[in-house]
Amino acid sequence: MQLKEIHIVPIIKDPLRLQEYGVGIFYRIKSKSALKKAIKKKLLFVNGNVATTGTMIFGGEEIIYQIPENTTNTRLVLKLNVVFEDEYLAVINKPAGILVSGNGFKTVANALPQNLKKSSAEDAVVPQPVHRLDYATTGLLLVGKTNSAITKLNKLFEYKNVTKEYYAVTVGKMESSGIIDNDIDDKHATSSFEVIETIVSERFSSLNLVRLSPYTGRRHQLRKHLLSIGNPILGDPKYFLQGLQLKGKGLYLHARSLRFQHPVTNEEMFIESNLPKRFVKLFPTCNLPM
């Protein structure tokens, strides 16, 4: 069975040639020259058609890379915590300080084949993430293992049928709950928050364990939203209040749970993970049932 990598193109502002858009979307094709070679060898397909250097990408296409059988890759040794796995999908607990995918060698995408069981389904492909988490964010990441599962999971995200819940530690006194409805990069963005517990801090006045739900998917949405109300996430190296930045401890943001309908069995899935140890040091009961 020939392995494949699959990429579903999101909505894009302007059309691009495949040879421009496709750099970095497959972890086995890491450069523009490698992409051109794959196109020349007729290994790339867009919506089922063999791609050429002139193929245009408008948004919404399915791009498939047929991996040559004799392809050899340097093995990335990176142990991942697999929270759930079946023939069609998996959920892993992403560590901090690693990219989900991209041109680099050390990515979650590169480590997936060594951490997951090969699917026996007819449309099995190289496992790949179907959404992203920031480099510094920890927590649950959903992965597809078959062509059909990846396509259906992408649709679930597109139509906002995946419920994601995050936990963060924030700085400063907060309201007990609320909705943040501030635009990000001139686009509508909405998040909700609920304070679970607050402790007194000599340096930061107050630290809060906060449950967060993003209703839109803007880049750095939760981090920007919390800064906008004066309660940035502890350890954020980019979005912080002057004089209140915590360095060297990592970002206190964790993707704790996912709720979605299984794309094959139609089972209602709810998957939850424990918070990292650094959360527990501040809030010892935070991993108990809420």
C-alpha positions as CSV (number, residue, x, y, z in Angstrom):
1,M,0.0,0.0,0.0
2,Q,1.5,3.3,-1.1
3,L,1.5,5.9,1.7
4,K,0.3,9.5,1.1
5,E,0.3,12.8,2.8
6,I,-2.8,14.9,2.5
7,H,-3.3,18.7,2.9
8,I,-6.6,20.5,2.8
9,V,-6.2,24.1,1.7
10,P,-8.0,26.5,4.0
11,I,-9.7,29.7,2.8
12,I,-7.0,31.9,1.3
13,K,-7.2,35.6,0.4
14,D,-5.6,35.4,-3.1
15,P,-4.9,32.5,-5.5
16,L,-1.4,31.2,-5.5
17,R,0.5,28.8,-7.8
18,L,1.0,25.4,-6.2
19,Q,4.8,25.8,-6.4
20,E,4.5,28.9,-4.2
21,Y,1.7,27.7,-1.8
22,G,3.0,24.1,-1.4
23,V,6.4,24.8,0.3
24,G,6.2,23.4,3.8
25,I,2.8,21.9,3.7
26,F,4.2,18.3,3.6
27,Y,6.9,17.4,6.0
28,R,8.8,15.3,3.4
29,I,8.9,18.2,1.0
30,K,11.0,20.8,2.9
31,S,12.1,23.2,0.1
32,K,10.9,24.9,-3.1
33,S,13.3,22.8,-5.2
34,A,12.0,19.5,-3.6
35,L,8.4,20.7,-4.3
36,K,9.3,21.2,-8.0
37,K,10.9,17.8,-8.2
38,A,7.8,16.2,-6.7
39,I,5.6,18.0,-9.3
40,K,7.9,17.0,-12.1
41,K,7.7,13.3,-11.0
42,K,3.9,13.6,-10.9
43,L,3.7,12.8,-7.2
44,L,1.3,15.7,-6.4
45,F,-2.4,15.7,-7.1
46,V,-4.9,18.5,-6.6
47,N,-8.5,17.3,-6.3
48,G,-7.5,14.1,-7.9
49,N,-5.7,15.6,-10.9
50,V,-2.0,15.4,-11.5
51,A,-0.5,18.8,-10.5
52,T,1.7,20.9,-12.7
53,T,3.9,24.0,-12.0
54,G,1.0,26.1,-13.4
55,T,-1.7,24.6,-11.1
56,M,-3.4,27.4,-9.2
57,I,-4.7,27.1,-5.6
58,F,-7.8,29.0,-4.7
59,G,-8.8,27.6,-1.4
60,G,-10.6,24.4,-0.3
61,E,-8.6,22.0,-2.5
62,E,-7.4,18.6,-1.4
63,I,-3.6,18.2,-2.2
64,I,-2.2,14.7,-2.1
65,Y,1.5,13.8,-2.1
66,Q,2.1,10.2,-3.2
67,I,5.2,9.2,-1.2
68,P,7.7,7.2,-3.3
69,E,8.1,3.6,-1.9
70,N,11.9,4.0,-1.8
71,T,11.8,7.2,0.2
72,T,14.0,7.1,3.2
73,N,14.0,9.7,5.9
74,T,16.1,10.4,9.0
75,R,14.2,9.1,11.9
76,L,13.1,11.8,14.4
77,V,13.4,10.3,17.9
78,L,10.7,12.1,19.9
79,K,8.4,10.3,22.3
80,L,4.9,11.6,22.2
81,N,2.1,11.0,24.8
82,V,-0.7,9.2,22.9
83,V,-3.9,9.9,24.7
84,F,-6.3,8.1,22.3
85,E,-5.8,6.1,19.1
86,D,-7.8,3.9,16.8
87,E,-7.6,2.9,13.1
88,Y,-8.8,6.3,11.9
89,L,-7.5,9.0,14.2
90,A,-5.4,9.7,17.3
91,V,-5.1,12.4,19.9
92,I,-1.6,13.2,21.3
93,N,-0.6,15.5,24.2
94,K,1.7,18.1,22.5
95,P,4.7,19.1,24.5
96,A,5.8,22.7,24.8
97,G,8.6,24.1,22.6
98,I,7.8,22.2,19.4
99,L,6.1,23.2,16.2
100,V,3.1,21.1,15.1
101,S,4.4,21.1,11.5
102,G,6.5,23.2,9.0
103,N,9.8,23.1,7.3
104,G,11.8,22.2,10.4
105,F,12.9,18.6,11.2
106,K,11.8,18.6,14.8
107,T,8.0,18.8,14.5
108,V,5.1,16.9,15.9
109,A,4.2,15.9,12.3
110,N,7.6,14.3,11.8
111,A,7.3,12.4,15.0
112,L,3.9,10.9,14.4
113,P,4.8,7.9,12.3
114,Q,7.1,6.6,15.1
115,N,4.5,7.1,17.8
116,L,1.3,5.8,16.2
117,K,0.3,2.4,14.9
118,K,0.0,2.2,11.1
119,S,-3.7,2.1,10.1
120,S,-4.9,-1.0,8.3
121,A,-7.7,0.9,6.5
122,E,-7.7,1.0,2.7
123,D,-7.2,4.7,2.6
124,A,-4.5,4.9,5.2
125,V,-2.1,7.8,4.9
126,V,0.9,9.2,6.9
127,P,-0.7,10.5,10.1
128,Q,-1.0,14.2,10.2
129,P,-2.4,16.9,12.5
130,V,-5.7,18.4,11.5
131,H,-5.3,21.7,13.5
132,R,-2.6,23.6,15.2
133,L,-1.3,24.6,18.6
134,D,1.2,27.4,19.2
135,Y,4.9,26.5,19.6
136,A,4.7,27.2,23.4
137,T,1.2,25.8,24.0
138,T,0.8,22.3,25.4
139,G,-2.2,20.0,25.2
140,L,-4.4,17.9,23.0
141,L,-3.8,17.7,19.3
142,L,-6.1,15.8,16.9
143,V,-4.5,13.7,14.2
144,G,-6.0,11.9,11.2
145,K,-4.7,8.5,10.0
146,T,-6.8,8.0,6.9
147,N,-7.8,10.1,3.9
148,S,-11.5,10.0,4.7
149,A,-10.9,10.8,8.4
150,I,-8.7,13.8,7.7
151,T,-11.2,15.2,5.2
152,K,-14.1,14.8,7.6
153,L,-12.2,16.2,10.6
154,N,-11.2,19.2,8.5
155,K,-14.9,19.7,7.8
156,L,-15.7,19.5,11.5
157,F,-13.2,22.3,12.2
158,E,-14.4,24.3,9.2
159,Y,-18.0,24.2,10.5
160,K,-16.9,24.8,14.1
161,N,-18.2,21.3,15.2
162,V,-15.2,20.7,17.4
163,T,-15.4,22.1,21.0
164,K,-12.0,23.0,22.4
165,E,-11.4,23.9,26.0
166,Y,-8.2,25.5,27.3
167,Y,-6.8,26.2,30.7
168,A,-4.5,29.1,31.5
169,V,-2.9,30.9,34.4
170,T,-3.5,34.6,34.1
171,V,-2.1,37.6,35.8
172,G,-4.1,40.2,37.8
173,K,-7.5,40.5,39.3
174,M,-10.3,39.3,37.0
175,E,-14.1,39.1,36.8
176,S,-15.4,35.7,37.7
177,S,-16.5,35.0,34.1
178,G,-17.1,36.9,30.8
179,I,-17.1,37.1,27.1
180,I,-14.3,38.8,25.2
181,D,-15.5,40.1,21.8
182,N,-12.6,42.0,20.5
183,D,-11.5,41.9,16.8
184,I,-8.1,40.4,16.0
185,D,-6.3,41.6,12.9
186,D,-9.6,43.3,11.8
187,K,-11.5,40.0,12.0
188,H,-14.3,39.1,14.4
189,A,-13.0,37.1,17.4
190,T,-14.9,35.8,20.4
191,S,-13.7,33.9,23.5
192,S,-15.2,33.1,26.9
193,F,-13.5,32.7,30.2
194,E,-14.3,31.4,33.7
195,V,-12.1,31.8,36.7
196,I,-11.7,28.5,38.6
197,E,-9.4,29.6,41.4
198,T,-7.4,32.6,42.4
199,I,-4.3,32.8,44.6
200,V,-2.4,35.8,46.0
201,S,0.9,36.5,44.4
202,E,3.6,38.8,45.8
203,R,4.9,39.7,42.4
204,F,1.7,39.6,40.3
205,S,-0.9,40.5,42.9
206,S,-3.2,37.7,41.8
207,L,-2.8,34.6,39.7
208,N,-5.9,32.9,38.3
209,L,-6.6,29.4,37.0
210,V,-8.9,30.1,34.1
211,R,-11.0,27.9,31.8
212,L,-11.2,29.3,28.2
213,S,-13.3,28.6,25.2
214,P,-12.4,30.1,21.8
215,Y,-15.4,30.4,19.5
216,T,-13.3,31.6,16.5
217,G,-9.9,30.5,15.4
218,R,-7.7,33.6,15.1
219,R,-3.9,33.4,15.4
220,H,-2.9,33.8,19.1
221,Q,-6.6,34.5,19.9
222,L,-6.6,33.6,23.6
223,R,-3.3,35.2,24.3
224,K,-4.3,38.5,22.6
225,H,-7.8,38.5,24.1
226,L,-6.5,38.0,27.7
227,L,-4.0,40.8,27.2
228,S,-6.7,43.0,25.9
229,I,-8.6,42.8,29.2
230,G,-5.5,43.4,31.2
231,N,-5.0,39.8,32.3
232,P,-2.2,38.3,30.1
233,I,-1.2,34.6,30.4
234,L,1.6,33.9,32.8
235,G,4.9,33.3,30.9
236,D,3.8,34.7,27.6
237,P,6.9,36.0,25.9
238,K,5.0,38.2,23.5
239,Y,1.8,39.4,25.0
240,F,2.5,40.7,28.5
241,L,2.2,43.8,30.7
242,Q,5.4,45.9,31.2
243,G,7.2,44.7,34.3
244,L,5.0,41.6,34.8
245,Q,6.7,39.1,32.4
246,L,7.7,35.7,33.8
247,K,10.7,34.3,31.9
248,G,12.1,30.8,31.7
249,K,9.0,28.9,32.9
250,G,7.1,28.5,29.7
251,L,3.6,29.6,28.6
252,Y,0.9,28.7,31.0
253,L,-1.6,27.7,28.3
254,H,-2.9,24.1,27.9
255,A,-5.4,22.7,25.5
256,R,-7.2,20.5,28.0
257,S,-10.2,18.9,26.2
258,L,-11.7,18.1,22.8
259,R,-15.3,17.2,22.0
260,F,-16.3,16.0,18.5
261,Q,-18.2,13.4,16.6
262,H,-16.0,10.5,15.4
263,P,-15.8,10.8,11.6
264,V,-16.2,7.1,11.0
265,T,-18.1,5.6,14.0
266,N,-20.2,8.7,14.6
267,E,-19.5,8.2,18.4
268,E,-19.5,11.3,20.5
269,M,-15.9,11.8,21.6
270,F,-14.8,13.6,24.7
271,I,-11.1,13.5,25.4
272,E,-9.4,15.3,28.4
273,S,-5.9,15.6,29.6
274,N,-4.2,16.5,32.9
275,L,-2.7,19.9,33.3
276,P,1.1,20.2,33.3
277,K,3.1,20.0,36.5
278,R,3.8,23.7,36.6
279,F,0.0,24.4,36.8
280,V,-0.3,21.9,39.7
281,K,2.6,23.6,41.6
282,L,0.5,26.8,41.7
283,F,-2.9,25.1,42.0
284,P,-2.5,21.7,43.7
285,T,-6.1,20.6,43.1
286,C,-6.4,21.7,39.5
287,N,-6.3,18.1,38.1
288,L,-9.2,17.0,40.3
289,P,-12.6,16.7,38.6
290,M,-14.1,20.1,38.2
